């Protein structure tokens, strides 16, 4: 069992066309958030979480409120 460690978000970045695939399918966008621990343990120096976004294949149960949150996030980014 691993003891609890605290990770801090170091950065996030995007891949237009996902870097990874699911069942061989590449998606519109993939976001990675990179997390660094206070200290390296057992050779681990970072944790990365990936989120996949797609405008065609998505959960049809997503609410209008959730769509507004996602849209607000992407509208706030400076893509240039």
N, C-alpha and C positions, 0 to 999 in steps of 0.2 A: 504494500500500500504506500502510495506517495504522500508525503506530508504536504500540507497546504502551502502554496507559494503565491505571492502577489505579483501579477504581471501588469505592466503599464503600457498603454497604447503608444507606440513609437511613431507610426505613420499608417496611412492607407493609400492605396493606389488602385488604378483600374486597368483592365485589359478590354479593349473594344474587340469584340469576338472573344469569348471566354478562353482563358488559357487551358482550362480543363474541359473534359467532356463527361456527360452522363449517358450511359448506354450508347456511346459513340456519337452523341449529338453535341454540337458546339452551340452556345447561346449568344445572345446579343452583347452582353456585358458581364464581366466578373469583377467584383471588388474584393481586394484583400486588405484586412487590417492586421498589422504586424504588432505583436505584443512581446515586450522584453521583461524578463524576471529581474528582481533585485540582484540575484546572483545566479550564476550558472550551476546547475546540479546534474550529475549523471550524464554529462555531455550535451544536455539540452540548453540552447542559448536563446531560443525564441519560439513563440507559438504564432501560428497564422490561421486566421479564420477567413474562409472564402464565401462570398455570397454571389449567387447567380441571378441575373435579371434577364427577362426575355419579354418581348412585346407580343409574342404569338402563343407561346406555351406558358401558361400561368394558372394559378389556382382560381377557378371561377367563383370561389366563395369569398374572395377578398372584398372587404367593405369599401364603400365610398370614402369613409374616414381614413382607412389605411392607404387608399390611393392618394388622397390629399397629402398625407405625411410623406409618402415616397416622392410625389411630385415636388413638394416643398424642398426636400433634401436635394434633389437633382437640380432644381432651379437655383439653389443657393451656390452651386459649384461654379467656378470660373474655368471653363473648358479650354480657353485660348492659351 
